[in-house]
Amino acid sequence: MLHSHAVGKAKAFCEKLAQQAGLDQSHPALQRWYAAIHETQSDREVVSLYAQLVQPVLDARRGGKSAVRRRSRR
């Protein structure tokens, strides 16, 4: 997905990551991400914003590697 110019799949992908990590939709990091994304952005841009705004919070919670990087390489 990071190498794609497609539009429309990244939001659901990132929402699933957040849900699986136990992040509530009202969490400030997720709310900042929602405010930053637009329907005209490519999937790559949406995932990149998630990696910048939300993933650091998840990484800090579990002290591990980025789930976005692991899953998007498949």
C-alpha positions in Angstrom: 0.0 0.0 0.0 2.9 2.3 0.6 4.0 2.0 -3.0 0.4 2.5 -4.4 -1.3 5.5 -5.9 -4.7 3.9 -5.2 -7.4 5.6 -3.2 -9.9 4.2 -0.8 -8.4 1.2 1.0 -6.0 2.8 3.5 -8.5 4.4 5.9 -10.1 1.0 6.6 -6.7 -0.7 6.9 -5.5 1.9 9.4 -8.8 1.8 11.4 -8.4 -2.0 11.6 -4.8 -1.6 12.9 -6.0 0.9 15.6 -8.9 -1.4 16.6 -6.6 -4.4 16.8 -4.3 -2.4 19.0 -7.2 -1.5 21.3 -7.1 2.2 20.5 -10.5 3.9 21.0 -11.8 6.0 18.2 -12.0 9.0 20.5 -8.3 8.9 21.2 -6.7 12.2 20.4 -4.0 10.7 18.1 -6.7 9.0 16.0 -8.8 12.1 16.0 -5.9 14.2 14.7 -5.4 11.6 12.0 -9.1 11.7 11.0 -8.8 15.5 10.8 -5.7 15.3 8.6 -7.0 12.9 6.0 -9.0 13.8 2.9 -10.8 11.7 0.3 -8.4 13.1 -2.4 -5.3 11.7 -0.7 -3.8 8.5 -2.0 -3.6 5.4 0.1 0.1 6.0 0.5 -0.6 9.5 1.9 -3.2 8.2 4.3 -1.0 5.4 5.6 1.9 7.8 6.0 -0.2 10.2 8.0 -1.2 7.3 10.2 2.4 6.3 10.7 3.2 9.9 11.7 0.2 10.7 13.9 -1.1 7.4 15.4 1.6 4.7 15.2 4.0 6.4 17.6 1.3 6.3 20.3 0.8 2.6 19.7 4.5 1.9 19.6 5.0 3.7 22.9 2.2 1.6 24.5 3.8 -1.7 23.5 7.4 -0.7 23.1 7.6 -2.5 19.7 8.0 -2.1 16.0 5.6 -0.3 13.8 2.6 -2.5 12.8 2.1 -0.3 9.7 5.6 -1.2 8.4 5.1 -4.9 9.1 1.6 -5.2 7.5 2.1 -2.9 4.5 5.0 -4.9 3.2 2.9 -8.0 2.5 
